[in-house]
């Protein structure tokens, strides 16, 4: 029997709870689950920009680009000046290989005087890439790979793309890889991977590498890691002399820290080239990683170096450690 007068009683904060669960699922990359929570919140009247954008992200991650595009267009009508939303929309068009439409949207966006310089530079790179795609007619699979380098900020995805390119002819995408090395927004670790890729492919062009605000021009085919890491090897030898027999586990931690640092830094050399100071800094950071109580003053006395020099180099090591874990 139908009960027409029955009232629907909602739990307090039901919408907020659904949104919260949706965000948790989205962060955990459970996109179907997140979409369910967001849709339920919408059904209860949730109408915030954040939830609408989260739904767009879910559809993108699930490969439902048509629905993502439709919803993104609606959001842009209400938030035309939102640059993050604009970049998501362009990315959706690129994923569908709608390059003509993407070019039109980019050109319209570039007319805005209020566009942040970093966004303008990114859009100009995309515009250049679209032209190259149209001229070179890259295979679909290769297009998809390179698009990940341009449209995604996911370091893990970048690493996967670079690894796949090891077995491909990179000539059609060399111009993109060159731009990648120069873009300060990209992770130094993946830049090292790209540079090694170019070296393995015997690329003889001059490429410009940016890392930590420094610029260097190199020819990948002529790079010799052994000759460029002489100082790094000397540091390892000094670490062995000082720590290997006294504390093997501490020595191994210090070596790992140093190898990660030089990998992140490549093709740049550690600076300043102060052997004892670097060994002291590595000793101190390794102690801290091991939970051993010591101070920079104590370590500086052991190596007969200045405390401020040790602290300065420790900051460099910590910066590289943060980059190494994502």
WOLIN-V709278 format. One record per residue. PHI is phi as a letter, one per 30 degrees, with the letter a starting at -180 (NA if undefined). PSI is psi in degrees with one decimal (NA if undefined). Layout:
BEGIN
{{PHI PSI} {PHI PSI}}
END
This chain:
BEGIN
{{NA 132.4} {d 131.2} {c 95.5} {d -28.4} {c 5.6} {d 132.1} {c 142.5} {c 121.5} {c 120.4} {c 141.5} {d 146.4} {e 141.0} {i 27.5} {d -45.7} {d -46.8} {d -39.7} {d -41.0} {d -42.9} {d -43.0} {d -44.6} {d -36.6} {d -42.5} {d -41.7} {d -44.6} {d -39.0} {d -45.0} {d -29.3} {d 5.0} {i 29.0} {c 78.4} {d -38.3} {d -44.2} {d -43.4} {d -42.9} {d -40.4} {d -48.0} {d -43.4} {d -39.9} {d -40.9} {d -39.1} {d -40.6} {d -41.0} {d -29.1} {c 7.1} {j 3.0} {d 126.1} {b 22.7} {d 153.2} {d -40.6} {e -43.6} {d -41.9} {d -41.4} {d -38.0} {d -36.7} {d -40.6} {e -45.4} {d -42.5} {e -46.9} {d -38.1} {d -48.1} {d -27.8} {d 0.4} {i 11.6} {c 69.9} {d -29.9} {d -46.1} {d -37.7} {d -41.7} {d -44.7} {e -46.8} {d -36.3} {d -39.6} {e -42.4} {d -40.8} {d -38.3} {d -30.8} {d -31.6} {c -21.7} {b 59.7} {d -25.2} {c 0.9} {d 107.8} {d -32.7} {d -42.3} {d -40.0} {e -45.0} {d -34.3} {d -43.1} {d -43.8} {d -41.2} {d -40.1} {d -43.4} {d -41.7} {d -40.0} {d -29.4} {c 4.2} {h 34.5} {c 66.1} {d -35.9} {d -46.3} {d -39.7} {d -41.2} {d -41.2} {d -45.3} {d -42.0} {d -44.6} {d -40.0} {d -41.2} {d -37.1} {d -15.3} {d -14.4} {d 128.8} {d -23.3} {d -1.4} {d 126.2} {e 145.7} {d -37.6} {d -39.3} {d -41.0} {e -44.1} {d -42.4} {d -43.4} {d -35.7} {d -38.5} {d -42.0} {d -41.6} {d -43.4} {d -40.9} {d -43.1} {e -42.8} {d -42.9} {d -39.7} {e -45.9} {d -33.5} {d -37.9} {c -16.3} {h 60.8} {d 149.6} {e 150.8} {e -46.0} {d -40.4} {d -37.4} {e -47.1} {e -42.1} {d -51.0} {d -34.4} {e -33.6} {d -35.2} {d -30.4} {c -41.8} {c -13.8} {c 146.2} {c 10.5} {d 110.9} {d -38.7} {d -41.7} {d -41.1} {e -42.7} {d -40.2} {d -43.1} {d -46.7} {d -39.6} {d -40.6} {d -33.7} {d -15.5} {d -27.1} {c 13.5} {c 162.8} {d 114.3} {c 0.4} {e -45.4} {d -21.7} {c 12.0} {e -38.8} {d -33.1} {d -41.3} {d -35.4} {d -44.8} {d -37.3} {d -42.7} {d -27.0} {d -19.8} {d 114.8} {d -15.2} {d -17.5} {d 150.2} {d 133.2} {e -29.3} {d -46.7} {d -27.1} {d -39.4} {d -42.1} {d -42.6} {d -43.7} {d -41.0} {d -35.5} {d -46.3} {d -36.3} {d -43.7} {d -26.2} {c 5.8} {h 42.3} {d 121.9} {c 4.1} {d 153.8} {d 128.2} {b 150.1} {c 127.4} {c 131.5} {c 128.5} {b 130.0} {h 38.6} {i -1.1} {c 148.6} {b 138.2} {b 137.1} {c 130.8} {b 159.7} {c 107.6} {e -41.5} {d -23.1} {c -0.8} {d 135.8} {b 104.2} {d -34.0} {d -47.0} {d -30.2} {d -9.0} {c 24.1} {e -46.4} {d -41.2} {d -39.3} {d -39.2} {d -36.7} {d -42.8} {d -40.8} {d -41.5} {d -38.4} {d -41.8} {d -43.7} {d -39.0} {d -33.9} {b -28.4} {e -45.5} {d -32.2} {d -41.5} {a 84.1} {e -40.7} {d -39.1} {d -39.6} {e -44.9} {d -40.0} {d -45.0} {d -41.1} {d -44.6} {e -42.9} {d -44.3} {d -41.7} {d -38.8} {d -41.9} {d -47.5} {d -30.4} {d -45.7} {d -37.4} {d -29.2} {e 136.1} {c 7.8} {d 152.0} {c 150.8} {e 134.0} {b 142.8} {d 157.2} {d 67.8} {c 103.9} {d -55.9} {d -36.1} {d -41.6} {d -42.3} {d -40.8} {d -44.3} {d -42.5} {d -40.1} {e -46.3} {d -47.3} {d -40.2} {d -41.1} {d -44.1} {d -39.0} {d -31.0} {d -2.8} {i 20.6} {d 134.6} {d 117.0} {a 167.2} {b 162.5} {d -30.6} {d -42.8} {d -44.2} {d -40.6} {d -37.8} {d -38.2} {d -40.2} {c 1.5} {h 48.4} {b 171.5} {d 139.0} {e -43.6} {d -31.8} {d -40.8} {d -46.3} {d -40.5} {d -44.3} {d -31.6} {d -39.9} {d -40.2} {d -42.8} {d -41.0} {d -38.4} {d -43.3} {d -36.4} {d -40.5} {d -39.5} {d -31.3} {d -18.3} {c 121.2} {b NA}}
END
